[in-house]
Amino acid sequence: MTRRCGFAAIIGAPNAGKSTLINALVGSKVAIVTPKVQTTRMPVRGIAMAGETQIVFVDTPGIFRPRRRLDRAMVSSAWAGAEDADALLLIVDAADLVADPNSPGARDTRAILEGLKDGKAKHKALIFNKIEGMKRTDLLPLVERFRAEGLFEDIFLISALKGEAVSDVLAWVAARMPESPWLYPEDQAADIPSRLLAAEVTREKIYLRLHDELPYASAVETEKWEERRDGSVKIDQVIYVQRDGQKAIVLGKGGATIKLIGALAREELEKLFDRRVHLFLFVKVREDWAENSEHYKEIGLDFPKE
């Protein structure tokens, strides 16, 4: 059989479920997931197999109206991923759209639709996500309204969280990949350096534990990666915050919070890497981390000029 291989970009408003979907499509965790919007900061590539077809899914940052330099870099990265893809999946939070047609997510989705009208992606599909518990009488008018845009070859109703209809999306994308040799080994699930994946896992645990106290004020970098003779790995990571008060929040009383974050991150990293992990976390105050060009380079984003 002829081998096929190509790229499929997943775009959408923040918190539409892009990372949950890519993990479901790939069949393993390659992107961090939290209830916070704008969790994904960089393009993450997950690799899925469908028979003789290899699909490189690109999980992009959410597209929204940017305010900070980091915001602009994230949105620019998302549109770049969309432009370069063989197929494009626009994912929409269906429940949010029905509950409030003028929500921030709904406004961002309308802006994305306008941007797609001049897009270059060969094939486009629309995905209504988070349909669990929704009534068909609410969903059908939504489908017809978006179908009238004339932008999409197909529309899917799915629950990425529960895996409902995800296989239909995979089959649709696979059928639209070009003939090409595979780019990765058959058993590789992601194209992301281990150091970066480890930092992302720790950032996920920080967000899940401190999502109210520490909104978007932190970054994680893997400072040192040491392979040990017994097969384990020692990982030193730095958590950057912008103020001393935020450092105290991350540390917690008697260091309790950072110990918990470290334990949760270590547990997941050992599952991901299938080996023992010695994880050491340090917290440093760097007011300008979000303006540091080296941090952007580390996570694969272009540093936007003012």
C-alpha positions in Angstrom: 0.0 0.0 0.0 1.1 3.6 -0.7 2.3 5.4 2.4 0.9 8.9 3.2 2.0 11.6 5.5 1.1 15.2 6.2 0.3 17.9 8.7 -3.1 18.7 10.3 -3.4 21.9 12.4 -5.9 22.2 15.2 -6.9 25.8 15.8 -9.6 27.5 17.9 -10.4 29.9 20.6 -8.8 29.4 24.0 -10.2 26.5 26.0 -12.1 25.0 23.1 -10.4 21.7 23.8 -7.5 21.6 21.3 -5.0 19.9 23.6 -7.6 17.3 24.8 -8.4 16.5 21.2 -4.8 16.0 20.1 -4.2 13.7 23.0 -7.3 11.7 22.1 -6.2 11.5 18.4 -2.7 10.5 19.2 -3.7 8.0 21.9 -1.3 9.4 24.5 -0.5 12.6 26.3 1.5 15.0 24.2 0.0 18.3 25.3 -0.8 19.6 28.7 -4.4 20.2 29.7 -5.9 22.5 32.3 -9.2 24.4 32.8 -7.3 27.7 32.3 -7.6 29.4 28.9 -4.4 29.9 26.9 -2.6 27.0 28.6 -0.9 26.0 25.4 1.9 28.5 24.6 3.8 26.7 21.8 3.0 24.5 18.9 3.1 20.8 19.9 3.3 18.0 17.4 1.5 14.8 18.1 1.9 11.8 15.7 -1.0 9.5 14.9 -1.1 6.4 12.7 -4.1 5.4 10.6 -3.2 2.3 8.6 -0.4 3.3 6.2 -1.0 7.0 6.9 1.0 9.0 9.3 -0.6 12.3 10.5 1.4 15.0 12.3 -1.2 16.9 14.3 -0.1 20.4 15.4 -1.7 21.6 18.6 -1.6 25.4 18.4 -2.1 28.1 21.0 -5.6 29.5 21.2 -6.4 32.4 18.9 -7.7 35.4 20.7 -7.2 39.2 20.7 -3.6 39.6 21.9 -2.6 42.2 24.6 0.9 41.2 25.7 4.0 40.3 23.7 3.6 36.7 24.7 0.0 36.8 23.5 1.1 38.1 20.1 3.7 35.4 19.7 1.2 32.7 20.6 -1.4 34.0 18.1 1.1 34.4 15.3 2.3 30.8 15.9 -1.2 29.5 15.7 -1.9 31.2 12.4 1.4 30.0 11.0 0.5 26.4 11.9 -2.8 26.8 10.1 -1.2 28.3 6.9 1.3 25.4 6.6 -1.1 22.5 7.1 -2.4 20.0 4.6 -5.6 19.9 6.6 -7.1 22.2 9.2 -9.5 21.5 12.1 -11.3 24.4 13.7 -12.5 23.3 17.1 -15.4 25.1 18.8 -16.8 24.8 22.3 -20.4 24.0 21.4 -21.7 24.3 25.0 -20.2 27.8 25.4 -21.6 29.0 22.1 -25.1 27.8 22.9 -25.0 29.2 26.5 -23.7 32.6 25.4 -23.4 33.6 21.7 -21.5 36.7 22.7 -19.0 35.0 25.1 -15.3 35.8 24.6 -14.9 32.3 23.0 -17.7 33.0 20.6 -16.2 36.4 19.6 -12.8 34.8 19.1 -14.4 32.1 16.9 -16.0 34.7 14.7 -12.7 36.4 14.3 -11.1 33.1 13.3 -13.8 32.4 10.7 -12.9 35.8 9.1 -9.2 34.9 9.1 -9.9 31.5 7.5 -11.7 33.0 4.5 -8.3 33.9 2.9 -6.5 30.8 4.3 -4.3 28.5 2.3 -5.1 25.2 4.0 -6.2 22.7 1.4 -8.9 20.9 3.5 -10.9 22.3 6.4 -13.3 20.7 8.9 -15.3 22.2 11.7 -15.5 20.3 15.1 -18.1 21.1 17.7 -16.6 19.9 21.0 -18.0 19.4 24.5 -21.4 18.1 23.3 -21.8 15.8 26.2 -25.3 16.4 27.7 -26.3 18.8 24.9 -29.7 18.5 23.1 -29.8 17.9 19.4 -32.3 20.8 19.1 -29.6 23.1 20.3 -26.8 21.6 18.2 -28.6 21.4 14.8 -29.2 25.2 14.4 -25.5 25.7 15.3 -24.4 23.2 12.6 -26.6 24.8 10.0 -25.4 28.3 10.9 -21.7 27.4 10.4 -22.4 25.2 7.4 -23.8 28.4 5.7 -20.3 29.9 6.0 -19.3 27.6 3.1 -15.7 27.2 4.5 -15.8 23.6 5.6 -15.8 20.2 3.8 -17.3 18.5 6.8 -18.6 19.2 10.4 -18.2 16.8 13.3 -19.9 16.7 16.7 -17.6 15.2 19.3 -16.6 14.9 22.9 -12.8 15.0 23.0 -12.9 14.3 26.7 -14.9 11.1 26.4 -13.4 10.1 23.0 -16.8 10.2 21.2 -16.5 10.5 17.4 -12.8 11.2 17.6 -12.1 8.2 15.3 -14.3 9.8 12.7 -12.1 12.9 12.8 -9.0 10.8 12.5 -10.4 8.9 9.5 -11.4 12.2 7.8 -7.9 13.7 8.2 -6.1 10.5 7.1 -8.1 10.4 3.9 -6.7 13.9 3.0 -3.0 13.4 3.6 -0.8 13.5 0.6 1.4 10.6 -0.6 4.7 10.8 1.2 7.2 8.8 3.2 6.6 8.8 6.9 8.5 11.5 8.8 8.8 9.7 12.1 9.1 6.1 13.4 5.8 4.3 13.6 5.8 4.1 17.4 6.7 7.8 18.1 3.9 9.8 19.6 5.3 13.3 19.7 7.9 15.6 18.3 8.9 17.5 21.4 12.2 17.4 23.2 12.1 15.5 26.5 13.5 18.6 28.4 10.6 20.7 27.0 8.0 18.1 27.7 9.2 17.8 31.3 8.9 21.6 31.7 5.4 21.6 30.3 4.3 18.8 32.7 5.5 20.9 35.7 3.8 24.0 34.3 0.5 22.0 34.0 0.8 21.0 37.7 1.4 24.6 38.7 -1.7 25.7 36.8 -3.9 23.0 38.2 -2.7 23.8 41.8 -2.5 27.6 41.6 -4.8 28.6 38.8 -6.5 31.3 40.9 -3.5 32.6 42.8 -1.0 32.7 39.9 -2.7 33.7 36.6 -0.1 33.4 33.7 2.7 34.8 35.9 4.9 31.8 35.7 7.2 29.9 33.3 9.2 26.7 33.7 12.5 25.9 32.2 14.5 22.6 32.4 17.9 23.9 33.5 19.7 20.5 33.8 19.1 17.0 32.5 21.5 14.3 33.8 21.3 10.7 32.7 22.3 8.3 35.5 24.0 4.9 35.3 21.0 3.1 36.9 18.8 4.3 34.0 17.1 7.1 36.0 17.3 10.8 35.1 17.9 13.8 37.3 16.0 16.9 36.2 16.6 20.4 37.6 13.9 22.9 36.7 13.5 26.6 37.4 10.0 28.1 37.9 10.1 31.8 37.0 7.7 34.2 38.6 7.5 38.0 38.3 7.2 39.1 42.0 8.4 38.0 45.4 4.8 37.5 46.5 4.3 35.0 43.7 7.4 33.1 44.8 5.9 32.8 48.2 2.7 31.4 46.7 4.6 28.8 44.7 6.6 27.7 47.7 3.7 27.6 50.1 3.8 27.4 53.8 7.0 25.5 54.8 7.5 24.6 51.2 4.4 22.4 51.1 3.0 23.7 47.8 6.2 23.2 45.7 6.6 19.8 47.3 3.2 18.8 46.1 3.7 20.2 42.6 7.0 18.3 42.4 5.5 15.1 43.5 2.6 15.3 41.0 5.0 16.3 38.1 7.4 13.5 39.1 4.7 10.9 39.1 3.5 11.8 35.6 7.0 12.1 34.2 7.9 8.6 35.4 4.8 7.3 33.5 5.7 9.3 30.3 9.4 8.4 30.3 8.9 4.9 31.8 11.8 5.3 34.2 12.6 6.7 37.6 12.8 10.5 37.7 14.6 12.6 40.3 13.0 16.1 40.0 14.3 19.2 41.7 12.4 22.4 41.5 13.7 25.9 42.2 11.8 29.2 42.2 13.3 32.4 40.9 11.9 35.9 40.5 12.5 37.4 37.1 10.2 40.3 36.4 10.9 40.4 32.7 10.6 36.6 31.9 7.7 37.4 29.5 10.0 39.9 27.6 13.0 37.6 27.4 13.7 36.5 23.8 15.6 33.4 25.0 12.5 32.1 26.7 10.5 32.4 23.4 13.3 30.6 21.6 13.2 27.8 24.2 9.5 27.1 23.6 9.7 27.5 19.8 8.0 30.9 19.4 9.2 33.8 17.4 10.0 36.9 19.5 7.7 39.6 18.2 8.9 43.2 17.9 7.0 46.0 19.6 
